[in-house]
């Protein structure tokens, strides 16, 4: 018999050991099948009583102790959300209920590390409060990604239950603590043995309502050459669903190899947007019109939220919900680039997306969402100054690894400018933000100006040998002829997010090794430039 490769053998041993540990944990509590042994609670129906129960909840006490330990890691963020314990994956079901934002996410309880839906709430999309796990496995093996649709009297979660199919659960209490699974089984199930193969795929679902009907997508390609696909279903009672047809029409904005995981379908301005995730090329979106007569999404635009594979150190899956003003709030999980150390991923800052009426490369406005300004602490301002050509200008008063920086550079044709952050004193480690004005794609006909190209380059961000460094994030940004370059930069220990003129955002995880990698500098390349002004704030922790 041929021997298995050592790596495969090790993986099989690890899986077998994990399965044995999970089985033992269930047997210890007398739980059958996939029922989770993680502590689970039933909460009262009034907010006052719920708050009393949460005050001494043992799971929340466990979370508090775990967070305190995780925050000792110098790469753990202080104002980006992470799971309070163990690992984290996709955000799920971002929604607004009873005056609060709710964010669910794939959490991995340490004693049973299969995906449960973790849960946190916020009034400002910045300060998040941990709540107990919301949805637990059983009958599904694990609770994968899905969305939440909010009605007047209840919230409806639709998600992928591994090994069984599409699950639906509902909740109507003040903090969405108690969830009931519709039918107790998958509502769009995998076929049983001997049944014919489905004509659609079952994967991450999305739910909305039109008239008397609930609509749902099951995502992902099915067979043959892989392109993203979305399969539409409808139901009047959430329990019985009928498959209609493929939902996308005229989709020319993806790549061969993309899939349509984690879809979120919402109105934006006078159009609709479908945010989703490709396991090949990361966070993406489609724009178009919802033909409600034919129940088709007619796609006429699209783009990316990250630029390259999501792994390592890049944006992963989105979760999204309307902001009530014609825009959409979205949040992503961001992948790690070092071996797990009791935790792995984090969430991006929430972003507000609105529709732009002009432009070819930037069809969306992208801005930080929520009250991020409430995190600002000590402030430093650098006034107007000339930047000599080919000379690095270190800003001695601007230092930190948990900061917000807003920099404005005067416009100049064919300008090349570099803003360096997380810079060590000798330049051994540095994360570079580079803008190449008028260097983007040219569109025939002259209707559109040549865009700038902005890059977030982490190639020299660390001297550590165990980091998988991300390739540079590089995107087109349309700037007016006399429009200054405006960079709004968020640094949080091991993540950098760069918002450019409220039209684009670049994100990467970075892992400086040196304690002095806190500096900031500027460099004009080829010819001189002018800094109009730069403001920097030290940022406060959301966990204190």
DRENLO-658517 format. One record per residue (C-alpha): residue number from 1; residue in one letter; x, y, z. Coordinates in Angstrom, 2 decimals. Layout:
NODE torpa tilum      c1      c2      c3
NODE   NUM     A       X       Y       Z
...
END
This chain:
NODE torpa tilum      c1      c2      c3
NODE     1     X    0.00    0.00    0.00
NODE     2     X    1.35    3.39   -0.98
NODE     3     X    2.27    5.61    1.97
NODE     4     X    0.53    8.96    2.37
NODE     5     X    2.69   12.10    2.29
NODE     6     X    3.78   13.20    5.76
NODE     7     X    1.89   16.53    5.56
NODE     8     X   -1.33   14.74    4.59
NODE     9     X   -0.87   12.19    7.34
NODE    10     X   -0.35   15.01    9.87
NODE    11     X   -3.50   16.76    8.65
NODE    12     X   -5.56   13.59    8.95
NODE    13     X   -4.25   12.98   12.44
NODE    14     X   -5.14   16.57   13.42
NODE    15     X   -8.67   16.23   12.01
NODE    16     X   -9.16   12.88   13.74
NODE    17     X   -7.92   14.32   17.03
NODE    18     X  -10.26   17.31   16.70
NODE    19     X  -13.23   15.08   15.94
NODE    20     X  -12.39   12.91   18.95
NODE    21     X  -12.11   15.96   21.23
NODE    22     X  -15.44   17.32   19.98
NODE    23     X  -17.13   13.93   20.47
NODE    24     X  -15.74   13.70   23.99
NODE    25     X  -16.99   17.22   24.82
NODE    26     X  -20.49   16.30   23.60
NODE    27     X  -20.55   12.97   25.43
NODE    28     X  -19.47   14.67   28.64
NODE    29     X  -22.59   16.81   28.48
NODE    30     X  -24.79   14.03   27.13
NODE    31     X  -25.31   15.78   23.77
NODE    32     X  -25.99   13.82   20.55
NODE    33     X  -24.85   14.41   16.98
NODE    34     X  -23.68   17.91   16.11
NODE    35     X  -25.20   19.57   19.18
NODE    36     X  -22.65   22.06   20.50
NODE    37     X  -21.36   21.63   24.07
NODE    38     X  -20.65   25.40   24.30
NODE    39     X  -22.78   26.98   27.08
NODE    40     X  -26.10   28.18   25.70
NODE    41     X  -28.71   30.30   27.43
NODE    42     X  -32.36   31.28   27.10
NODE    43     X  -32.97   34.95   27.76
NODE    44     X  -36.01   36.93   28.90
NODE    45     X  -38.24   38.93   26.55
NODE    46     X  -37.68   42.41   27.99
NODE    47     X  -34.57   44.55   27.69
NODE    48     X  -34.38   45.20   31.43
NODE    49     X  -34.45   41.50   32.27
NODE    50     X  -31.98   40.67   29.50
NODE    51     X  -29.50   43.22   30.83
NODE    52     X  -29.76   41.69   34.31
NODE    53     X  -29.08   38.23   32.89
NODE    54     X  -26.12   39.48   30.86
NODE    55     X  -24.56   41.22   33.87
NODE    56     X  -23.35   37.94   35.34
NODE    57     X  -23.42   35.71   32.26
NODE    58     X  -20.57   33.17   32.57
NODE    59     X  -19.85   33.17   28.82
NODE    60     X  -19.40   36.94   28.83
NODE    61     X  -17.11   36.65   31.84
NODE    62     X  -15.09   34.14   29.85
NODE    63     X  -14.97   36.54   26.91
NODE    64     X  -13.75   39.38   29.14
NODE    65     X  -10.85   37.34   30.49
NODE    66     X   -9.95   36.08   27.04
NODE    67     X   -9.93   39.60   25.56
NODE    68     X   -7.63   40.87   28.31
NODE    69     X   -5.15   38.12   27.43
NODE    70     X   -5.38   38.61   23.66
NODE    71     X   -4.76   42.36   23.95
NODE    72     X   -1.29   41.62   25.36
NODE    73     X   -0.24   40.54   21.85
NODE    74     X    1.55   43.57   20.33
NODE    75     X   -0.10   42.86   16.96
NODE    76     X   -3.64   42.67   18.34
NODE    77     X   -5.67   45.73   17.27
NODE    78     X   -7.12   48.15   19.80
NODE    79     X   -9.92   49.72   17.74
NODE    80     X  -10.75   47.09   15.12
NODE    81     X  -13.16   44.35   16.22
NODE    82     X  -11.89   40.83   16.82
NODE    83     X  -13.55   37.74   18.24
NODE    84     X  -13.36   37.80   22.05
NODE    85     X  -11.92   34.29   22.01
NODE    86     X  -10.11   32.03   19.57
NODE    87     X  -10.45   32.47   15.81
NODE    88     X  -12.77   34.52   13.62
NODE    89     X  -14.01   34.22   10.06
NODE    90     X  -16.66   35.95    7.94
NODE    91     X  -18.87   38.72    9.28
NODE    92     X  -22.53   37.74    8.90
NODE    93     X  -25.88   39.41    8.99
NODE    94     X  -24.87   43.01    9.67
NODE    95     X  -28.22   44.63   10.49
NODE    96     X  -30.01   47.39   12.39
NODE    97     X  -32.60   46.33   14.98
NODE    98     X  -34.23   48.09   17.91
NODE    99     X  -31.94   51.12   17.66
NODE   100     X  -28.67   49.18   17.53
NODE   101     X  -26.35   47.79   14.91
NODE   102     X  -25.90   44.02   15.16
NODE   103     X  -22.89   42.24   13.76
NODE   104     X  -22.76   38.47   13.64
NODE   105     X  -19.66   36.55   12.66
NODE   106     X  -18.24   33.07   12.39
NODE   107     X  -16.77   32.42   15.81
NODE   108     X  -14.85   29.31   16.87
NODE   109     X  -15.38   28.46   20.55
NODE   110     X  -12.16   26.87   21.81
NODE   111     X  -13.87   23.76   23.22
NODE   112     X  -15.80   23.12   19.99
NODE   113     X  -14.12   25.02   17.14
NODE   114     X  -16.84   24.66   14.56
NODE   115     X  -18.40   27.87   13.33
NODE   116     X  -21.05   29.34   15.62
NODE   117     X  -22.56   32.75   14.91
NODE   118     X  -20.84   35.16   17.26
NODE   119     X  -22.66   38.37   18.10
NODE   120     X  -21.81   41.97   18.97
NODE   121     X  -23.84   45.19   19.07
NODE   122     X  -23.02   48.87   18.64
NODE   123     X  -24.74   52.22   18.65
NODE   124     X  -22.07   53.94   16.55
NODE   125     X  -20.53   51.14   14.43
NODE   126     X  -17.23   51.69   16.25
NODE   127     X  -17.63   50.66   19.90
NODE   128     X  -18.77   47.03   19.91
NODE   129     X  -20.20   45.16   22.87
NODE   130     X  -19.80   41.38   23.01
NODE   131     X  -22.91   39.25   23.42
NODE   132     X  -23.15   35.45   23.79
NODE   133     X  -23.04   33.25   20.71
NODE   134     X  -26.31   33.67   18.82
NODE   135     X  -26.73   30.58   16.60
NODE   136     X  -25.26   27.17   17.45
NODE   137     X  -24.63   24.12   15.22
NODE   138     X  -27.20   21.33   15.16
NODE   139     X  -28.51   19.73   12.96
NODE   140     X  -25.86   21.39   10.78
NODE   141     X  -22.23   20.55   11.45
NODE   142     X  -21.26   24.25   11.42
NODE   143     X  -22.97   27.61   10.88
NODE   144     X  -21.42   29.20    7.81
NODE   145     X  -22.16   32.57    6.22
NODE   146     X  -25.50   34.24    5.67
NODE   147     X  -27.54   37.43    5.95
NODE   148     X  -30.16   38.97    8.21
NODE   149     X  -33.36   40.58    6.93
NODE   150     X  -35.18   42.79    9.45
NODE   151     X  -38.96   43.04    9.52
NODE   152     X  -41.03   45.23   11.80
NODE   153     X  -41.48   42.52   14.41
NODE   154     X  -38.58   40.12   13.86
NODE   155     X  -35.16   39.50   12.38
NODE   156     X  -34.67   36.62    9.94
NODE   157     X  -31.26   34.98    9.57
NODE   158     X  -30.60   32.80    6.55
NODE   159     X  -27.27   30.96    6.46
NODE   160     X  -25.46   27.92    5.14
NODE   161     X  -25.62   24.91    7.44
NODE   162     X  -22.81   22.60    6.46
NODE   163     X  -23.78   19.06    5.46
NODE   164     X  -27.53   19.83    5.54
NODE   165     X  -28.26   22.91    3.38
NODE   166     X  -29.77   26.38    3.80
NODE   167     X  -31.00   27.19    7.31
NODE   168     X  -33.39   29.91    8.51
NODE   169     X  -33.70   31.18   12.08
NODE   170     X  -35.77   34.01   13.55
NODE   171     X  -35.52   36.24   16.60
NODE   172     X  -37.70   39.03   17.98
NODE   173     X  -36.37   39.82   21.47
NODE   174     X  -34.79   43.23   22.29
NODE   175     X  -31.13   42.20   21.79
NODE   176     X  -31.66   39.27   19.36
NODE   177     X  -30.35   36.79   21.92
NODE   178     X  -32.85   33.94   21.35
NODE   179     X  -33.05   32.32   17.92
NODE   180     X  -35.48   29.65   16.71
NODE   181     X  -34.66   27.57   13.64
NODE   182     X  -37.57   27.36   11.18
NODE   183     X  -38.66   23.70   10.95
NODE   184     X  -35.57   22.72   12.93
NODE   185     X  -34.05   21.46    9.69
NODE   186     X  -32.63   22.82    6.44
NODE   187     X  -35.31   24.66    4.45
NODE   188     X  -33.41   24.25    1.18
NODE   189     X  -31.82   20.85    1.81
NODE   190     X  -29.20   18.85    0.03
NODE   191     X  -30.75   15.88   -1.80
NODE   192     X  -30.90   12.63    0.11
NODE   193     X  -29.22    9.50   -1.14
NODE   194     X  -31.02    8.27   -4.24
NODE   195     X  -32.68   11.63   -4.99
NODE   196     X  -31.84   13.48   -8.23
NODE   197     X  -29.06   16.06   -8.26
NODE   198     X  -30.15   19.69   -7.72
NODE   199     X  -30.15   22.12  -10.65
NODE   200     X  -28.69   24.80   -8.38
NODE   201     X  -25.87   25.10   -5.89
NODE   202     X  -26.39   25.37   -2.13
NODE   203     X  -23.98   27.73   -0.47
NODE   204     X  -23.92   31.10    1.32
NODE   205     X  -27.46   32.53    1.03
NODE   206     X  -28.94   36.01    0.92
NODE   207     X  -32.56   36.91    1.80
NODE   208     X  -34.92   39.84    1.10
NODE   209     X  -38.65   40.40    0.66
NODE   210     X  -40.75   41.73   -2.23
NODE   211     X  -44.49   41.95   -1.78
NODE   212     X  -45.78   38.78   -0.11
NODE   213     X  -42.76   36.72   -1.12
NODE   214     X  -39.43   36.13    0.54
NODE   215     X  -36.59   35.75   -1.94
NODE   216     X  -33.31   33.98   -1.42
NODE   217     X  -30.13   33.40   -3.35
NODE   218     X  -27.99   30.36   -3.00
NODE   219     X  -24.55   31.32   -4.19
NODE   220     X  -21.61   29.88   -6.01
NODE   221     X  -20.83   28.18   -9.34
NODE   222     X  -22.15   24.76  -10.25
NODE   223     X  -20.09   22.46  -12.43
NODE   224     X  -18.16   23.14  -15.62
NODE   225     X  -16.11   26.30  -16.13
NODE   226     X  -16.23   28.29  -12.91
NODE   227     X  -17.98   31.65  -13.06
NODE   228     X  -19.97   33.24  -10.27
NODE   229     X  -23.64   32.30  -10.21
NODE   230     X  -26.63   33.18   -8.05
NODE   231     X  -29.68   30.90   -7.91
NODE   232     X  -32.99   32.55   -7.00
NODE   233     X  -35.65   30.95   -4.78
NODE   234     X  -38.87   32.21   -3.22
NODE   235     X  -41.18   31.34   -0.34
NODE   236     X  -44.23   32.71    1.45
NODE   237     X  -43.58   31.11    4.84
NODE   238     X  -39.75   30.69    5.09
NODE   239     X  -40.25   26.92    5.36
NODE   240     X  -41.06   25.81    1.79
NODE   241     X  -38.96   27.23   -1.04
NODE   242     X  -39.20   26.90   -4.81
NODE   243     X  -36.26   27.37   -7.15
NODE   244     X  -36.87   29.93   -9.92
NODE   245     X  -33.80   30.55  -12.07
NODE   246     X  -30.34   32.07  -12.35
NODE   247     X  -30.55   35.61  -10.97
NODE   248     X  -27.68   37.39  -12.76
NODE   249     X  -28.06   38.79  -16.25
NODE   250     X  -25.36   40.50  -18.33
NODE   251     X  -22.66   39.87  -15.74
NODE   252     X  -19.40   40.76  -17.48
NODE   253     X  -17.57   42.12  -14.48
NODE   254     X  -16.04   39.03  -12.90
NODE   255     X  -13.12   36.78  -13.69
NODE   256     X  -13.07   33.15  -14.68
NODE   257     X  -12.49   31.38  -11.39
NODE   258     X  -14.60   33.78   -9.33
NODE   259     X  -17.44   32.43   -7.25
NODE   260     X  -20.28   34.39   -5.70
NODE   261     X  -19.88   33.55   -2.03
NODE   262     X  -21.37   35.66    0.78
NODE   263     X  -23.78   37.73   -1.37
NODE   264     X  -25.56   40.81   -0.03
NODE   265     X  -28.20   42.35   -2.31
NODE   266     X  -29.44   45.83   -1.39
NODE   267     X  -30.65   49.05   -3.06
NODE   268     X  -28.07   51.81   -3.37
NODE   269     X  -29.13   55.17   -4.78
NODE   270     X  -31.30   54.44   -7.81
NODE   271     X  -29.61   51.08   -8.45
NODE   272     X  -28.93   47.84   -6.61
NODE   273     X  -25.60   46.49   -5.44
NODE   274     X  -24.55   42.92   -4.84
NODE   275     X  -21.51   42.68   -2.61
NODE   276     X  -19.92   39.24   -2.51
NODE   277     X  -16.69   37.32   -2.10
NODE   278     X  -14.58   35.38   -4.56
NODE   279     X  -12.37   32.72   -3.04
NODE   280     X  -10.00   33.49   -5.92
NODE   281     X   -9.93   37.29   -6.11
NODE   282     X  -11.43   38.56   -2.87
NODE   283     X  -14.15   41.11   -2.06
NODE   284     X  -16.14   42.33   -5.07
NODE   285     X  -19.35   44.05   -6.06
NODE   286     X  -21.80   44.23   -8.95
NODE   287     X  -24.02   47.23   -9.73
NODE   288     X  -27.16   47.16  -11.81
NODE   289     X  -30.94   47.27  -11.95
NODE   290     X  -33.36   44.91  -10.24
NODE   291     X  -35.97   43.88  -12.82
NODE   292     X  -38.77   43.04  -10.41
NODE   293     X  -41.11   41.85  -13.19
NODE   294     X  -38.72   39.12  -14.33
NODE   295     X  -36.91   38.76  -10.99
NODE   296     X  -33.53   39.35  -12.61
NODE   297     X  -30.52   41.44  -11.59
NODE   298     X  -29.36   43.16  -14.79
NODE   299     X  -25.71   43.96  -14.14
NODE   300     X  -24.13   47.05  -15.69
NODE   301     X  -21.06   47.65  -13.53
NODE   302     X  -18.77   46.13  -10.99
NODE   303     X  -15.47   46.34   -9.21
NODE   304     X  -13.20   45.16   -6.43
NODE   305     X  -12.66   45.92   -2.76
NODE   306     X   -9.24   44.32   -2.68
NODE   307     X   -6.65   43.96   -5.38
NODE   308     X   -5.20   40.48   -5.48
NODE   309     X   -6.02   37.33   -3.59
NODE   310     X   -7.54   37.78   -0.14
NODE   311     X   -4.84   35.53    1.35
NODE   312     X   -2.53   36.49    2.92
NODE   313     X   -3.25   39.74    4.75
NODE   314     X   -6.12   40.97    2.57
NODE   315     X   -9.84   41.68    2.77
NODE   316     X  -12.02   38.61    2.89
NODE   317     X  -15.83   38.44    2.92
NODE   318     X  -18.28   41.34    3.29
NODE   319     X  -21.39   41.83    5.35
NODE   320     X  -23.66   44.75    4.48
NODE   321     X  -26.87   46.57    5.36
NODE   322     X  -28.59   49.79    4.15
NODE   323     X  -27.72   52.94    6.10
NODE   324     X  -31.23   54.38    5.74
NODE   325     X  -29.97   57.28    3.62
NODE   326     X  -29.59   55.61    0.25
NODE   327     X  -26.17   54.13    0.98
NODE   328     X  -24.94   50.79    2.27
NODE   329     X  -22.74   50.07    5.29
NODE   330     X  -20.30   47.21    4.81
NODE   331     X  -17.66   45.50    6.92
NODE   332     X  -15.10   42.83    5.98
NODE   333     X  -12.97   40.35    7.85
NODE   334     X   -9.26   40.74    7.14
NODE   335     X   -6.94   37.76    6.86
NODE   336     X   -3.79   37.14    8.85
NODE   337     X   -0.22   36.68    7.64
NODE   338     X    1.42   34.95   10.61
NODE   339     X    0.74   31.67   12.43
NODE   340     X   -2.30   31.84   14.73
NODE   341     X   -1.51   32.94   18.27
NODE   342     X   -4.80   32.36   20.08
NODE   343     X   -6.54   34.59   17.50
NODE   344     X   -6.19   35.25   13.79
NODE   345     X   -8.41   37.66   11.89
NODE   346     X  -10.09   40.98   12.56
NODE   347     X  -12.82   43.12   11.05
NODE   348     X  -12.14   46.15    8.90
NODE   349     X  -13.57   49.46    9.94
NODE   350     X  -17.17   49.71    8.70
NODE   351     X  -17.47   51.63    5.45
NODE   352     X  -20.29   53.62    3.91
NODE   353     X  -20.80   53.02    0.19
NODE   354     X  -22.76   55.49   -1.92
NODE   355     X  -23.32   55.63   -5.65
NODE   356     X  -21.24   58.02   -7.77
NODE   357     X  -22.92   59.55  -10.79
NODE   358     X  -19.71   60.19  -12.68
NODE   359     X  -16.51   58.27  -13.20
NODE   360     X  -15.44   55.07  -14.90
NODE   361     X  -13.04   53.42  -12.45
NODE   362     X  -14.63   54.58   -9.20
NODE   363     X  -18.36   53.90   -9.32
NODE   364     X  -18.73   54.10   -5.54
NODE   365     X  -17.86   56.61   -2.87
NODE   366     X  -16.16   54.78    0.01
NODE   367     X  -15.88   56.47    3.41
NODE   368     X  -15.41   55.30    7.00
NODE   369     X  -18.78   54.65    8.63
NODE   370     X  -19.84   55.43   12.16
NODE   371     X  -18.36   57.69   14.79
NODE   372     X  -14.70   56.88   14.25
NODE   373     X  -13.80   60.43   15.28
NODE   374     X  -14.81   59.54   18.85
NODE   375     X  -11.65   57.43   19.07
NODE   376     X   -9.33   60.38   18.51
NODE   377     X   -6.95   61.27   21.31
NODE   378     X   -3.78   63.37   21.28
NODE   379     X   -3.60   65.50   18.14
NODE   380     X   -0.61   66.78   16.14
NODE   381     X   -0.76   68.97   13.05
NODE   382     X    1.95   69.57   10.46
NODE   383     X    1.31   72.73    8.46
NODE   384     X    2.01   73.56    4.84
NODE   385     X    5.53   72.64    3.72
NODE   386     X    7.56   72.12    0.55
NODE   387     X    8.86   68.62   -0.12
NODE   388     X   12.21   68.68   -1.95
NODE   389     X   12.66   66.25   -4.82
NODE   390     X   14.14   62.84   -3.94
NODE   391     X   14.64   63.61   -0.26
NODE   392     X   12.88   61.78    2.56
NODE   393     X   11.33   64.18    5.07
NODE   394     X   10.79   62.56    8.46
NODE   395     X    8.03   64.12   10.58
NODE   396     X    9.49   63.95   14.11
NODE   397     X    6.27   64.92   15.89
NODE   398     X    4.15   62.23   14.21
NODE   399     X    4.69   58.77   15.68
NODE   400     X    2.55   55.78   16.58
NODE   401     X    1.20   52.37   15.64
NODE   402     X   -2.46   53.11   16.50
NODE   403     X   -3.20   56.36   14.71
NODE   404     X   -5.44   58.16   12.27
NODE   405     X   -3.64   60.37    9.74
NODE   406     X   -5.22   62.79    7.28
NODE   407     X   -2.78   64.14    4.70
NODE   408     X   -3.47   66.51    1.81
NODE   409     X   -1.00   66.87   -1.07
NODE   410     X   -1.30   69.75   -3.54
NODE   411     X   -2.09   68.63   -7.12
NODE   412     X    0.71   68.48   -9.67
NODE   413     X    0.78   66.85  -13.10
NODE   414     X    2.62   63.51  -13.29
NODE   415     X    3.36   63.69   -9.57
NODE   416     X    4.85   60.75   -7.67
NODE   417     X    4.57   60.97   -3.90
NODE   418     X    5.29   58.53   -1.10
NODE   419     X    3.95   58.63    2.46
NODE   420     X    5.68   56.18    4.76
NODE   421     X    4.20   54.86    8.01
NODE   422     X    5.29   52.35   10.64
NODE   423     X    8.85   53.39    9.78
NODE   424     X   11.74   52.31   11.96
NODE   425     X   14.36   54.94   12.81
NODE   426     X   16.80   53.62   10.23
NODE   427     X   14.20   52.68    7.62
NODE   428     X   14.73   48.94    8.11
NODE   429     X   10.95   48.51    8.35
NODE   430     X    8.47   50.74    6.55
NODE   431     X    4.99   50.48    5.03
NODE   432     X    4.72   52.70    1.96
NODE   433     X    1.69   54.46    0.48
NODE   434     X    2.55   55.64   -3.02
NODE   435     X    0.57   57.79   -5.45
NODE   436     X    1.41   57.96   -9.15
NODE   437     X   -0.64   60.79  -10.61
NODE   438     X   -1.95   60.38  -14.18
NODE   439     X   -0.49   56.84  -14.49
NODE   440     X   -3.68   54.76  -14.72
NODE   441     X   -5.59   53.22  -17.59
NODE   442     X   -6.50   55.46  -20.51
NODE   443     X  -10.02   55.23  -21.96
NODE   444     X  -10.45   55.91  -25.68
NODE   445     X  -12.50   58.96  -26.60
NODE   446     X  -11.14   61.35  -24.00
NODE   447     X  -14.32   61.40  -21.90
NODE   448     X  -12.49   60.28  -18.77
NODE   449     X   -9.29   61.76  -17.36
NODE   450     X   -6.36   59.43  -16.78
NODE   451     X   -6.69   58.25  -13.16
NODE   452     X   -4.03   58.16  -10.51
NODE   453     X   -2.66   54.85   -9.27
NODE   454     X   -2.33   54.44   -5.51
NODE   455     X   -0.45   51.58   -3.91
NODE   456     X   -0.24   50.24   -0.36
NODE   457     X    3.11   48.46   -0.34
NODE   458     X    3.93   46.19    2.61
NODE   459     X    6.97   44.56    1.01
NODE   460     X    9.34   46.22    3.54
NODE   461     X    6.89   46.34    6.46
NODE   462     X    8.69   43.75    8.57
NODE   463     X   12.05   42.11    9.12
NODE   464     X   10.42   39.05   10.72
NODE   465     X   10.94   35.75    8.96
NODE   466     X    7.56   34.20    9.74
NODE   467     X    5.33   36.75    7.97
NODE   468     X    3.63   36.07    4.65
NODE   469     X    3.95   39.54    3.15
NODE   470     X    1.10   40.71    0.94
NODE   471     X    1.80   41.83   -2.59
NODE   472     X    1.15   45.58   -3.03
NODE   473     X   -2.50   46.63   -3.08
NODE   474     X   -2.76   48.84   -6.17
NODE   475     X   -5.88   50.60   -7.43
NODE   476     X   -7.05   53.26   -9.87
NODE   477     X   -8.40   56.50   -8.35
NODE   478     X  -10.01   59.21  -10.46
NODE   479     X   -8.83   62.69   -9.42
NODE   480     X   -9.86   66.02  -10.93
NODE   481     X   -7.20   68.11  -12.64
NODE   482     X   -6.90   70.55   -9.73
NODE   483     X   -8.02   68.17   -7.01
NODE   484     X   -5.51   67.52   -4.20
NODE   485     X   -4.67   64.00   -3.13
NODE   486     X   -6.38   63.31    0.20
NODE   487     X   -5.29   60.30    2.21
NODE   488     X   -7.13   59.20    5.34
NODE   489     X   -5.04   56.48    6.95
NODE   490     X   -5.98   54.21    9.84
NODE   491     X   -3.16   52.30   11.53
NODE   492     X   -3.96   49.75   14.22
NODE   493     X   -0.91   47.70   15.15
NODE   494     X   -1.22   45.03   12.44
NODE   495     X   -3.66   46.58    9.98
NODE   496     X   -3.52   49.61    7.67
NODE   497     X   -6.57   51.03    5.87
NODE   498     X   -6.10   53.89    3.40
NODE   499     X   -9.12   55.86    2.16
NODE   500     X   -8.29   57.92   -0.93
NODE   501     X  -10.39   61.00   -1.75
NODE   502     X  -13.48   59.13   -0.45
NODE   503     X  -13.39   57.07   -3.67
NODE   504     X  -11.22   54.08   -2.93
NODE   505     X   -9.83   52.12   -0.01
NODE   506     X   -6.75   49.91    0.26
NODE   507     X   -6.28   47.46    3.13
NODE   508     X   -3.45   45.19    4.28
NODE   509     X   -2.26   43.44    7.39
NODE   510     X    1.34   44.28    8.40
NODE   511     X    3.52   42.95   11.21
NODE   512     X    6.43   45.24   12.15
NODE   513     X    8.92   43.43   14.35
NODE   514     X   10.90   46.39   15.69
NODE   515     X    9.69   48.46   18.61
NODE   516     X   10.75   51.70   16.90
NODE   517     X    8.64   51.11   13.79
NODE   518     X    6.30   54.00   14.58
NODE   519     X    7.65   56.83   12.40
NODE   520     X    6.09   58.76    9.51
NODE   521     X    7.85   60.37    6.55
NODE   522     X    7.16   61.86    3.12
NODE   523     X    9.10   61.74   -0.13
NODE   524     X    8.50   63.52   -3.42
NODE   525     X   10.04   61.53   -6.27
NODE   526     X   11.48   63.13   -9.40
NODE   527     X   10.36   66.67   -8.65
NODE   528     X    9.33   68.70   -5.64
NODE   529     X    5.81   68.62   -4.18
NODE   530     X    3.82   70.45   -1.55
NODE   531     X    2.17   69.12    1.58
NODE   532     X   -0.87   71.32    2.25
NODE   533     X   -1.32   69.90    5.76
NODE   534     X   -1.23   66.71    7.79
NODE   535     X   -3.22   65.90   10.94
NODE   536     X   -2.55   62.89   13.16
NODE   537     X   -4.39   61.53   16.17
NODE   538     X   -3.46   58.79   18.60
NODE   539     X   -6.43   56.41   18.70
NODE   540     X   -8.16   55.10   21.82
NODE   541     X   -9.03   51.48   22.49
NODE   542     X  -12.62   50.27   22.04
NODE   543     X  -11.95   47.56   24.63
NODE   544     X  -11.35   49.80   27.63
END
